[in-house]
Amino acid sequence: MKLERGTKRQLLSNMAHKTILLFFLIMMSGIVMAQRSPTKSADDAFSKQQYSEAIDKYKKAYTKVKKNKEEKNRITAQLAVCYRMTGNYKRAEISYKRLIANGWDKKQPEILLYYAEMLKINKKYDKAIEQYNAYALRAPNDPRGKEGAEITKLIPEWIENPSKYEVTDVKNINSRESDFAPAFMNDNYNELVFTSSRDGSTGKEVDKWTDQNFSDLWTAKIDRKGEWSTPTLFDKSETINTKANEGSAQLNSKFNTIYFTRCPNTQNQESGCQIFMSRRTGRNWGKPEIVDIKGVDTLSTVGQPSVSENELIIYFSSDRKGGQGGRDIWVALRDSKSKPFSRPLNLGPVINTSGDEMFPYLRNDTTLYFASDGHPGMGGLDIFVSTIDTSGNWGKPKNMKYPINSNMDDFGIIFHSEEENGYLSSNRKGTRGKEDIWYFIEPPLEFTLSGTVKDERTLMFVEDANVRLVGSNGISVSTRTNENGFYTFGKSQLEPNTTFDIIISKPNYFNSKGTITTAGVEFSKDFEKDFMLQPIPEEPVVLPEILYDLAKWNLKPQYQDSLQGLIQTLRDNPNLVIEIASHTDTRDTEERNDILSQKRAQSVVDYLIMRGIEPNRLVAKGYGEHVPRVLKKDIVRDGFLFKKGTVLDDDFINSLPSTAEKEAAHQLNRRTEFRVLRKDYVPQATNIDIKNVNILLNPEDNTVRFTTEPKTGIYISTCIINGYNEEFAYDKGSEPMISLDKALDLLKWGAISKENFEGDPEKILANNTIADRAIINFKEITIANKTVKDVKIRVNYKLRYGLVFGDSLMKRFGKYSYNTKTKTLTIN
């Protein structure tokens, strides 16, 4: 039922030819006139949008005007439009290419644009970009050339990196003809009403636009096993379905009223398309009535209705005057369901273009989905989405990208009211008929984690190691590695938007720790994380170099970083007790070296305690010059090589040939080491005076969850305001505001005081309340892990929410974005 695609303007005309023809008509007889007008019947069919019939007539006419190049070009241009309107894009491409070869684009530059569109639909992206750029040079003031080239460059990337949706053809309900524009029939969402031109339709005539049967409304139902019933006519009594074209239906929220499009197609009578409605009583549907919209009559072409939940707002597509181009989306309102709708308003240039915008679908009264071939897309009609703000303005439409969209026509989308799945219409590759109904779903995010654990020294797999998964959502689960060192956690154990610590432990090994996060991950993923376990050595481990001033023991700040690895090891292994051992060289007396090394060891212990390591886990020991270093590997110091196994005692050092080499050896002897004394320490409970505690989920993350109000689409998230957890609503254009009740609560709780108000607090806080429009200075507000200070918020008596933040405040936190798929607010 291509009536749903709407009327298109005849793209090309040849006024010069008409002038010449008029001259010959005056000079010649009626018979000669008929002979000189071989395209008359074709042009008549074209003007009536009978494109399939016009194609045959133009082909015949083309053979009769061989010597008239201008008329041949005009016929080719008309054929190109007919092919395009009937979905024969390959033929349309050939026709436009021929016109350009004949120079027709010099008269009609838009030929380049339409040729580019056909190339894009036929997946010839490089050539399409060339033609878009050529049109941009020819028509620099028309943005379609530049935008077309830019979007076409992105298409391969969209296909390579598809959105989360999965799209499949609903083969059991599709026919060899056109099946499209589905709508849900009940609140179980298991029955569809859709438009079809299949055999068995009520109308027996053939639509001369599509060369198919006139369309009707059909229904099909899916059972618990996922099997679809054989589609049947919506009604066989010709109450809803008639000999005319019916289609593009939508039911109200109670599923007891159906709105649909009907195009009478009465013989020898001019008529348009209208929106009808019918109410259900029991199992039967009442006689349809035209939906009364001011300024819309039976000659108007309107259709594809979508109504708000209360049925007081209706969106539809029409080519009525006052639009932006071809078919536009319009809206009309009414005060009650018993009254007519007001005169329609065009949604304006943000939504509508010079092309066609059709098949509007209103979701939750705040989100509009529609099909367009005017906005830059993948080819043909693409599905776009726009949301309305609190001021009633629609946002810039966003392309739904691949795989919701394809290189062909994609339109007529609907959604389950509470789930991220639904149906759409498309003639993409894989379609059984002319157009098919396709099912789409955003599959649930599922994550798994697996990996192996090896011994760092031997590279052998470690069996029976304990692997603990600790999530920021409070989950804690454990498993053990098998004989191949393998571990795994299933999809039931990893949740979205969660950060997980993975802790590997086994007796006689240092613990190992890793982290993964599912926060911000938009697709299901199998995480892999391998670990190396380091055996706890029996011998001391030399720490990174820590140098002291001569005869001094204070730990210099520049060498504190050398202890960060040890601090992390102690944090990851809370059951270890270690000895910090300090060694000197042999220059000075034994007694003084013993004292110096003990003080140096103690300075390291003191620093570790300052960094939060429990004192009972640390033992300081100074060995002075009594334990010469035995090198475990080759070491180069100050350009001198010292071989593995060398004992740096006095005999060795005194044998070295130069003073510089001896000094290097002494430096190697001056060292700090640690060794493990025990592995069974039980951490002690701490008794810390906590004054202020801010609890954050995923404190290392820059994200926070939000919800969407079903009625308004307002985003609701959480913040910490002067130490109190509160919800706030996001309204992009609003200044920061607080309701009276919320301000009084914070005042009562002590989060704010009279000193926080701008102006005279005696006046502002008079009569045991807070004055409207008063300004409160808040010390700090935290969202996720971002904090801003000194925030001015205005009291508003009429505010529906406790707190409202707008773009001006949110920008102070950083670059922010709301992800409606993962329901997370991210601040960078």
C-alpha positions in Angstrom: 0.0 0.0 0.0 2.3 2.7 -1.2 -0.4 5.3 -0.4 1.3 5.3 2.9 4.5 6.7 1.3 2.4 9.8 0.3 2.2 11.9 -2.8 5.4 13.0 -4.3 5.8 16.1 -6.5 6.6 15.6 -10.1 10.3 16.3 -10.1 10.8 17.5 -13.6 9.0 19.4 -16.3 9.9 20.7 -19.7 8.3 24.1 -20.2 10.1 24.7 -23.5 8.8 21.5 -25.0 5.2 22.5 -23.9 5.6 25.8 -25.7 6.7 24.1 -28.9 3.9 21.5 -28.6 1.3 24.3 -28.1 2.5 25.8 -31.4 2.0 22.6 -33.3 -1.3 22.0 -31.7 -2.6 25.3 -33.1 -1.3 24.4 -36.6 -2.4 20.8 -36.9 -5.6 18.8 -36.7 -6.9 16.8 -33.7 -5.6 13.5 -35.2 -2.2 14.9 -35.7 -2.3 16.4 -32.2 -3.0 12.9 -30.8 -0.1 11.5 -32.7 2.2 14.3 -31.4 1.3 13.5 -27.7 2.5 9.9 -27.2 3.1 10.5 -23.5 -0.3 12.0 -22.6 -1.7 8.8 -21.0 1.6 8.2 -19.2 1.7 11.7 -17.9 -1.9 11.3 -16.7 -1.1 8.1 -14.8 2.0 9.8 -13.3 0.0 12.8 -12.1 -2.4 10.3 -10.4 0.5 8.6 -8.7 -0.2 5.4 -10.7 3.5 4.8 -11.1 3.4 1.1 -12.1 1.0 1.8 -14.9 3.0 4.9 -15.9 6.2 2.9 -16.3 4.6 0.7 -19.1 3.2 3.7 -20.8 6.4 5.7 -20.7 8.3 2.8 -22.1 6.0 2.7 -25.1 6.1 6.4 -25.5 9.9 6.4 -25.4 10.1 4.3 -28.6 7.9 7.0 -30.4 10.1 10.0 -29.7 13.5 8.7 -30.9 14.4 12.0 -32.7 13.3 14.3 -29.8 16.2 14.2 -27.4 14.6 16.6 -25.0 11.5 14.5 -24.8 13.5 11.3 -24.4 15.3 12.9 -21.4 12.0 14.0 -19.9 10.6 10.5 -20.2 13.7 9.1 -18.7 13.4 11.5 -15.8 9.8 10.5 -15.3 10.7 6.8 -15.4 13.4 7.4 -12.8 10.8 8.9 -10.5 8.4 6.0 -11.1 11.2 3.4 -10.5 12.1 5.2 -7.3 8.6 5.4 -6.1 7.9 1.7 -6.7 11.2 0.6 -5.0 13.0 -0.4 -8.2 16.2 1.3 -7.2 18.5 -0.4 -9.6 16.4 0.8 -12.6 16.2 4.2 -11.0 20.0 4.3 -10.8 20.4 3.4 -14.4 17.9 6.1 -15.4 19.6 8.9 -13.4 23.0 7.8 -14.8 21.6 8.2 -18.3 20.2 11.6 -17.6 23.6 12.8 -16.3 25.4 11.4 -19.3 23.0 13.4 -21.5 23.7 16.6 -19.5 20.2 16.8 -18.0 21.6 17.6 -14.6 22.8 21.0 -15.8 19.1 21.9 -16.0 18.1 20.0 -13.0 21.0 19.7 -10.5 18.8 17.6 -8.1 19.3 14.7 -10.6 22.8 14.4 -9.0 21.3 14.2 -5.6 18.8 11.5 -6.5 21.5 9.6 -8.4 23.6 9.7 -5.2 20.7 8.4 -3.2 20.2 5.4 -5.6 23.9 4.6 -5.5 23.8 4.7 -1.7 20.8 2.4 -1.6 22.6 0.0 -3.9 25.6 0.1 -1.6 27.9 1.9 -4.0 29.2 4.2 -1.3 32.3 5.6 -3.0 30.4 6.6 -6.1 27.5 8.0 -4.0 30.0 10.3 -2.1 31.3 11.5 -5.5 27.8 12.5 -6.6 26.8 14.1 -3.3 30.0 16.2 -3.5 29.2 17.1 -7.1 25.7 18.2 -6.1 27.2 20.2 -3.2 29.4 22.1 -5.7 26.4 22.7 -7.9 24.0 23.7 -5.1 26.2 25.1 -2.3 23.2 26.5 -0.4 21.5 23.1 -0.1 23.0 21.1 2.9 21.8 17.8 1.5 24.9 17.3 -0.7 27.4 17.9 2.1 25.3 16.0 4.7 24.8 13.1 2.3 28.5 12.7 1.7 29.3 12.9 5.4 26.7 10.3 6.4 27.6 7.9 3.6 31.2 7.9 4.8 29.9 6.6 8.2 27.7 3.8 6.9 30.5 1.1 6.6 31.5 2.0 10.2 27.8 1.6 11.4 27.6 -1.8 9.7 30.9 -2.9 11.2 29.9 -1.7 14.7 26.2 -2.3 14.9 23.9 -1.1 17.7 22.8 -3.5 20.4 19.6 -4.5 18.6 19.1 -7.8 16.8 16.7 -7.8 13.9 15.0 -10.9 12.4 12.3 -11.4 9.7 8.9 -12.6 11.1 8.6 -15.0 8.2 5.5 -16.8 9.4 3.3 -13.8 9.0 4.8 -12.2 5.9 3.6 -12.9 2.4 4.9 -12.4 -1.1 3.3 -9.0 -1.2 3.6 -6.0 1.1 3.3 -6.5 4.9 4.1 -3.5 7.0 3.1 -0.9 9.7 2.4 -3.3 12.6 0.6 -2.3 15.9 -0.1 -4.2 19.1 -3.6 -5.4 19.6 -3.6 -6.1 23.4 -1.7 -5.5 26.6 -0.1 -8.9 26.4 1.7 -7.7 23.3 1.2 -11.1 21.7 -1.1 -10.0 18.8 -0.4 -7.7 15.9 -2.6 -5.8 13.5 -0.7 -4.9 10.3 -1.2 -3.7 6.7 -1.0 -6.2 3.9 -1.8 -6.3 0.1 -1.7 -10.1 0.1 -4.2 -12.3 -1.7 -7.5 -12.5 0.2 -7.8 -8.8 0.8 -11.3 -7.3 0.6 -10.6 -5.0 -2.4 -10.3 -7.0 -5.7 -8.8 -4.2 -7.8 -5.1 -3.5 -8.4 -3.5 -0.4 -7.1 -1.9 1.3 -10.1 0.9 2.8 -8.0 2.2 -0.5 -6.7 0.6 -3.0 -9.1 -0.6 -4.9 -6.0 -4.0 -5.6 -4.4 -5.6 -2.8 -2.4 -4.4 -3.2 1.1 -6.4 -4.3 4.2 -5.7 -4.7 7.9 -4.8 -8.2 9.0 -4.1 -9.8 12.4 -1.8 -12.6 13.7 -1.1 -13.9 17.2 1.9 -15.6 18.7 1.5 -18.4 21.2 3.6 -19.3 24.3 5.9 -21.5 22.1 6.7 -18.5 19.9 4.7 -19.8 16.9 2.6 -17.3 14.9 -0.9 -18.1 13.8 -1.9 -17.8 10.1 -2.8 -14.1 9.5 -6.5 -13.4 9.1 -8.5 -10.3 8.0 -9.1 -7.8 10.9 -12.8 -8.2 10.0 -14.6 -9.9 7.2 -17.8 -7.8 7.5 -16.3 -4.8 5.6 -16.7 -2.7 8.8 -13.1 -1.8 9.0 -11.7 -3.3 5.7 -13.4 -2.2 2.5 -12.7 -2.2 -1.2 -10.5 0.9 -0.6 -7.0 0.9 0.8 -6.9 0.5 4.6 -3.7 0.5 6.7 -1.3 2.0 9.2 -3.3 1.4 12.4 -2.7 2.1 16.0 -4.7 1.3 19.1 -5.2 3.4 22.1 -3.6 2.6 25.5 -6.7 0.6 26.6 -6.7 -1.3 23.2 -10.5 -0.6 22.8 -10.2 2.0 20.0 -8.4 1.7 16.7 -7.2 4.6 14.6 -6.3 3.8 11.0 -5.9 5.3 7.5 -8.3 4.8 4.7 -7.9 6.0 1.1 -11.2 5.6 -0.8 -9.9 5.4 -4.4 -13.4 6.0 -5.7 -13.6 5.8 -9.5 -13.9 9.1 -11.4 -13.9 11.0 -8.1 -11.1 13.0 -6.5 -10.4 11.9 -3.0 -7.6 11.9 -0.5 -6.8 9.8 2.5 -8.3 10.2 5.9 -7.9 9.0 9.5 -10.7 6.9 10.8 -11.4 5.5 14.3 -13.6 2.6 15.6 -14.4 1.5 19.1 -14.6 -2.1 20.2 -17.6 -3.4 22.1 -17.0 -6.9 23.3 -15.5 -8.7 20.3 -17.0 -6.5 17.7 -15.8 -3.2 16.2 -18.2 -0.3 15.6 -18.7 1.6 12.4 -15.6 3.7 11.6 -15.9 7.4 11.8 -13.6 10.0 10.3 -11.4 11.6 13.0 -12.5 15.3 13.1 -9.5 17.5 12.6 -10.1 21.2 11.9 -8.9 22.1 8.4 -8.8 18.5 7.2 -11.5 17.4 4.7 -12.1 14.4 2.5 -9.9 15.8 -0.2 -6.9 16.1 2.2 -4.3 13.4 2.3 -3.6 12.5 5.9 -2.7 9.2 7.6 -0.5 7.0 9.8 -1.9 8.2 13.1 -0.3 7.9 16.4 -2.1 9.1 19.6 -1.0 10.0 23.0 -1.9 7.9 26.0 -4.9 10.1 26.9 -5.9 10.4 23.2 -5.9 14.2 23.3 -2.9 14.5 21.0 -2.6 13.0 17.5 0.5 12.9 15.3 0.1 12.0 11.6 1.7 12.4 8.2 0.4 14.7 5.5 1.5 16.7 2.4 -0.8 19.5 3.3 0.1 23.2 2.6 2.4 24.9 5.0 4.9 22.0 5.4 8.6 21.8 4.8 8.5 19.8 1.6 7.0 16.4 0.7 5.2 14.6 3.5 5.6 16.1 6.9 4.6 15.1 10.4 1.9 17.2 12.0 0.3 17.4 15.4 -3.2 18.3 16.5 -4.7 18.7 20.0 -8.1 18.6 21.7 -9.5 19.3 25.1 -11.4 16.0 25.4 -12.1 12.8 23.5 -15.6 14.1 22.6 -14.3 17.2 20.9 -12.6 17.6 17.5 -8.9 18.1 17.2 -7.6 21.6 16.6 -6.1 22.8 13.3 -2.8 20.8 12.8 0.6 22.3 13.6 3.6 21.3 11.6 6.4 20.0 13.8 8.8 22.3 12.1 12.2 22.0 10.4 13.9 20.2 13.3 11.7 17.1 12.5 10.5 17.8 8.9 12.6 18.3 5.8 12.2 18.9 2.1 11.9 15.1 1.8 9.3 12.8 3.3 8.7 12.3 7.1 6.2 9.5 7.8 5.0 6.8 10.1 5.2 8.7 13.4 5.1 6.6 16.5 4.8 8.2 20.0 6.4 6.2 22.8 5.5 7.1 26.4 4.3 10.5 25.2 7.8 11.9 25.2 9.7 10.1 22.4 8.8 10.3 18.7 10.0 7.7 16.2 9.5 8.3 12.5 10.7 7.4 9.1 12.4 9.9 6.8 14.3 10.1 3.5 15.1 13.8 4.1 17.4 13.5 7.1 20.8 11.9 6.2 20.5 8.1 6.4 21.7 4.8 5.2 19.4 4.8 2.1 15.7 5.1 1.3 13.6 5.7 4.4 15.5 5.5 7.7 14.0 5.4 11.2 14.8 8.4 13.5 14.1 9.2 17.1 13.6 12.5 18.9 12.6 13.4 22.4 10.6 16.3 23.7 12.0 18.6 26.5 10.1 20.2 29.3 9.4 23.2 27.2 7.7 21.1 24.5 10.4 21.4 21.9 11.5 18.3 20.0 15.2 17.6 19.9 17.4 17.0 16.9 16.5 13.6 15.4 19.0 10.8 15.8 19.4 8.0 13.2 18.7 4.6 14.8 21.6 3.3 12.7 22.3 -0.3 11.7 20.7 -2.8 12.1 17.4 -1.0 12.8 18.1 0.8 9.5 19.5 -0.6 6.3 20.3 0.6 2.8 16.7 0.1 1.9 13.4 1.4 3.3 12.9 1.0 7.0 9.8 2.4 8.7 6.7 1.8 10.8 8.5 1.0 14.1 6.7 0.1 17.3 7.9 -0.8 20.8 6.7 -2.9 23.7 5.6 -0.5 26.4 8.1 -1.7 29.0 10.7 -3.8 27.2 13.3 -2.9 24.6 11.8 -4.9 21.7 9.2 -4.5 19.0 8.6 -4.6 15.3 9.4 -2.6 12.2 8.8 -2.7 8.5 11.5 -3.0 5.8 12.3 -4.2 2.3 15.9 -4.9 3.2 17.8 -7.9 2.0 16.2 -11.1 3.3 12.6 -9.7 2.8 10.2 -12.4 1.6 7.8 -10.0 -0.2 7.8 -6.4 -1.2 8.0 -5.3 2.4 8.1 -7.5 5.5 7.5 -7.1 9.2 10.7 -7.6 11.2 11.2 -8.2 14.9 13.9 -6.5 16.9 15.1 -6.9 20.4 17.8 -5.4 22.6 19.1 -8.7 24.1 19.9 -8.6 27.9 23.5 -7.8 28.7 25.2 -11.0 29.7 28.8 -11.2 30.9 31.1 -14.1 31.8 34.6 -14.1 33.2 37.2 -16.8 32.8 41.0 -17.2 32.8 44.0 -19.2 34.0 46.3 -18.9 36.9 50.0 -19.8 36.5 53.1 -19.9 38.8 55.2 -16.9 37.8 58.5 -18.8 38.6 57.6 -22.1 36.7 54.9 -20.9 34.3 53.0 -24.0 35.3 49.3 -23.9 35.9 48.3 -23.5 39.5 45.6 -26.0 40.7 43.2 -25.4 43.5 43.9 -21.6 43.8 41.0 -19.7 45.3 39.5 -17.1 43.0 37.2 -14.6 44.6 34.9 -12.1 42.7 33.9 -9.1 44.7 31.5 -6.6 43.0 30.8 -3.0 43.9 27.1 -4.1 44.1 27.9 -6.2 47.2 28.2 -9.6 45.4 31.0 -11.9 46.6 31.4 -15.3 45.1 34.3 -17.8 44.9 35.5 -20.6 42.8 38.7 -22.7 42.5 41.0 -23.4 39.6 41.0 -26.9 38.1 44.0 -29.0 37.2 44.6 -26.8 34.2 44.6 -23.6 36.3 41.3 -22.6 34.7 38.5 -20.7 36.5 35.2 -19.3 35.3 32.2 -17.2 36.5 28.9 -17.4 34.7 26.5 -14.8 33.5 24.3 -15.0 36.6 27.3 -13.8 38.7 28.3 -10.7 36.7 25.8 -7.9 36.5 25.8 -4.8 34.3 27.2 -1.4 35.5 29.3 -3.1 38.2 33.0 -3.0 39.0 34.6 -6.3 40.1 37.8 -7.1 42.0 39.3 -10.5 41.3 41.4 -11.8 44.1 43.6 -14.9 43.6 45.0 -16.6 46.7 46.8 -19.9 47.5 49.1 -20.9 50.4 52.8 -20.0 49.9 51.9 -17.5 47.2 51.5 -13.8 47.2 47.9 -12.8 46.5 47.2 -11.4 43.0 44.5 -8.9 42.2 42.8 -7.7 39.1 39.8 -5.6 38.1 37.2 -5.6 35.4 34.1 -3.4 35.0 30.8 -3.9 33.1 30.0 -0.2 33.6 29.4 1.4 30.3 29.8 -1.9 28.4 26.9 -1.8 25.9 27.2 -5.3 24.5 27.4 -8.8 26.1 31.0 -9.8 26.6 33.1 -12.7 27.7 35.9 -11.2 29.8 39.2 -13.0 30.0 41.7 -12.4 32.8 44.8 -14.4 33.3 47.0 -14.2 36.5 50.5 -15.0 37.5 51.0 -16.0 41.2 54.4 -15.2 42.7 55.7 -17.8 45.2 56.5 -16.3 48.6 60.4 -16.6 48.7 62.2 -18.1 51.7 65.0 -15.6 51.2 64.8 -11.8 51.6 63.6 -9.7 48.7 65.6 -6.6 48.0 63.4 -3.5 47.7 64.0 -0.8 45.0 66.9 1.4 45.8 66.4 3.7 48.9 69.4 6.1 49.4 70.1 8.0 52.6 72.4 10.9 53.4 75.8 9.9 54.9 75.2 8.6 58.5 71.5 9.6 58.3 68.4 7.4 58.6 65.5 9.8 57.6 63.5 8.4 54.7 63.7 11.0 51.9 60.4 11.8 50.1 61.9 11.0 46.7 62.5 7.4 47.8 59.0 6.8 49.3 57.8 5.8 45.9 60.1 2.8 46.1 57.9 1.4 48.8 54.6 1.6 46.9 54.9 -1.9 45.5 55.5 -3.3 49.0 52.5 -1.3 50.4 50.3 -2.8 47.6 51.6 -6.3 48.3 50.8 -5.9 52.0 47.3 -4.6 51.2 46.7 -7.5 48.9 48.0 -10.0 51.4 46.6 -9.0 54.8 47.7 -12.2 56.5 51.5 -11.6 56.1 53.9 -10.4 58.8 57.2 -9.2 57.4 60.6 -8.1 58.5 62.1 -4.9 57.2 65.9 -5.5 57.1 68.4 -2.7 56.6 72.1 -3.3 55.7 75.1 -1.0 55.6 78.5 -1.3 54.0 81.6 -2.1 56.1 83.0 1.4 56.3 82.6 2.6 59.9 82.5 0.6 63.1 80.3 -2.4 63.6 78.5 -0.8 66.5 77.7 2.4 64.6 76.6 0.5 61.5 74.3 -1.7 63.7 72.6 1.4 65.2 72.4 3.2 61.8 70.8 0.2 60.1 68.3 -0.3 62.9 67.2 3.4 62.6 66.9 3.1 58.8 64.8 -0.1 59.1 62.6 1.7 61.6 62.2 4.7 59.4 60.7 2.4 56.7 58.4 0.7 59.2 57.2 4.1 60.4 56.4 5.1 56.9 54.5 1.9 56.2 52.5 2.4 59.4 51.7 6.0 58.3 50.4 4.5 55.0 47.9 2.3 56.9 49.8 -0.9 57.4 49.1 -2.4 60.9 52.2 -2.1 63.2 51.8 -5.7 64.4 52.6 -6.9 60.8 56.0 -5.1 60.7 59.3 -5.9 62.3 62.3 -3.6 61.9 65.7 -5.2 62.0 69.1 -3.6 61.4 71.9 -6.0 60.3 74.6 -3.5 60.0 77.5 -4.9 57.9 77.1 -8.5 59.1 75.3 -9.9 56.0 77.2 -9.1 52.8 74.9 -9.2 49.7 74.9 -12.3 47.5 73.9 -11.3 43.9 71.0 -13.3 42.5 71.5 -12.0 39.0 74.0 -10.0 36.9 73.9 -6.3 37.9 75.4 -3.3 36.3 76.2 -0.3 38.6 77.9 2.9 37.5 79.1 1.0 34.3 80.6 -1.9 36.2 79.3 -5.4 35.8 78.9 -7.6 38.9 78.2 -11.3 38.1 75.5 -13.4 39.5 76.6 -15.4 42.6 79.1 -12.8 43.7 79.5 -12.3 47.5 80.1 -8.6 48.2 82.3 -9.1 51.3 85.5 -7.2 52.2 87.7 -9.7 50.4 85.9 -9.2 47.1 85.6 -5.4 47.4 89.3 -5.0 48.3 90.2 -7.0 45.3 88.6 -4.6 42.9 91.1 -2.6 40.8 89.6 1.0 41.1 88.2 3.2 43.8 85.1 3.8 41.6 84.4 0.1 41.2 84.8 -0.4 45.0 82.3 2.4 45.6 79.8 0.8 43.3 80.1 -2.5 45.3 79.6 -0.6 48.6 76.4 0.9 47.1 75.1 -2.5 46.3 75.7 -3.7 49.9 73.7 -0.7 51.3 70.2 -2.0 50.8 66.7 -2.5 52.4 65.0 -5.9 52.1 61.9 -7.5 53.4 61.1 -11.2 54.1 58.0 -12.9 55.2 58.0 -14.1 58.8 54.4 -15.4 59.1 51.4 -16.1 56.8 48.7 -16.4 59.5 48.2 -12.9 60.7 44.6 -12.0 61.6 43.8 -8.4 60.8 42.7 -6.3 63.8 39.4 -4.4 63.9 40.0 -0.7 63.7 38.3 2.0 65.8 38.3 5.1 63.8 36.4 8.3 64.6 34.3 8.8 61.5 32.8 12.3 61.1 31.7 12.4 57.5 31.0 9.4 55.3 29.9 9.6 51.7 28.8 6.3 50.3 29.3 5.9 46.6 28.6 2.9 44.4 31.7 2.3 42.2 33.6 5.1 43.8 36.3 4.8 41.2 33.7 5.2 38.4 32.4 8.4 36.9 28.9 7.0 36.4 25.7 7.0 38.4 22.4 5.4 37.6 19.2 7.2 36.6 15.6 6.4 35.9 13.1 7.9 33.5 9.7 9.1 34.5 7.2 7.2 32.3 4.9 10.1 31.8 7.3 12.9 31.2 10.6 11.3 30.2 12.4 13.3 32.8 15.7 11.8 34.0 15.9 11.2 37.8 19.3 10.6 39.3 21.1 11.0 42.7 23.6 13.4 44.2 25.1 14.2 47.6 24.3 17.7 48.6 26.0 19.0 51.7 26.5 15.4 52.8 22.9 14.2 52.2 21.9 11.8 49.5 19.1 13.3 47.4 17.4 12.8 44.0 17.5 15.4 41.3 15.6 15.9 38.0 17.4 16.9 34.9 15.9 19.7 32.8 18.5 21.0 30.3 17.3 24.6 30.1 16.6 25.1 33.8 18.6 27.0 36.4 19.4 25.0 39.6 16.2 25.0 41.6 14.9 23.4 44.9 11.4 22.9 46.1 10.1 24.5 49.3 9.6 21.1 51.0 13.1 19.9 50.2 14.7 23.2 51.3 12.8 23.0 54.6 14.0 19.4 55.1 17.6 20.3 54.5 17.2 23.2 56.9 15.7 20.9 59.6 18.3 18.3 59.1 21.2 20.8 59.5 22.5 20.5 56.0 22.0 24.3 55.6 21.5 27.1 58.1 20.5 30.8 58.0 24.1 31.7 56.9 23.5 29.8 53.6 20.9 32.2 52.4 21.7 35.3 50.3 20.1 38.5 51.8 18.5 39.1 55.1 17.8 35.7 56.7 15.2 37.3 59.1 13.0 38.2 56.1 13.8 35.1 54.1 13.0 32.7 56.9 10.0 34.7 58.3 6.7 32.9 59.3 8.5 29.6 59.8 9.0 29.1 56.1 11.4 30.1 53.3 10.6 32.9 50.9 9.9 31.9 47.3 12.8 32.7 44.9 15.3 32.8 47.8 18.8 31.8 46.9 20.6 29.1 48.9 24.4 28.8 48.8 25.4 25.1 49.0 28.9 24.2 50.1 29.3 21.3 47.7 27.4 18.9 45.5 28.7 15.5 44.4 27.5 13.4 41.4 29.3 10.1 40.9 32.9 10.9 41.7 32.7 14.6 40.7 32.3 17.4 43.2 31.6 21.1 42.7 31.6 23.7 45.4 29.7 26.9 46.1 26.5 26.2 44.2 23.7 28.7 44.2 20.2 27.2 44.0 16.9 29.1 43.9 13.8 28.1 45.9 10.7 27.5 43.6 7.3 27.0 45.2 5.9 25.5 42.0 8.6 22.9 41.5 7.3 19.3 41.0 10.7 17.8 42.0 12.8 18.2 45.1 15.8 19.3 43.1 16.2 20.3 39.4 19.6 20.7 37.7 20.1 22.0 34.2 22.9 22.2 31.7 24.5 25.3 33.3 25.1 23.4 36.6 25.9 20.0 35.0 28.7 21.5 32.9 30.5 22.5 36.1 30.9 18.8 36.9 32.5 18.2 33.5 31.4 16.8 30.2 28.3 14.8 30.9 26.0 12.4 29.0 22.9 10.4 29.7 22.9 6.9 28.1 19.3 5.8 27.8 20.3 2.2 27.0 22.4 1.6 30.1 20.5 4.1 32.2 23.7 5.7 33.4 24.8 9.3 33.7 28.5 9.7 32.9 30.6 12.7 33.8 34.2 13.0 32.4 
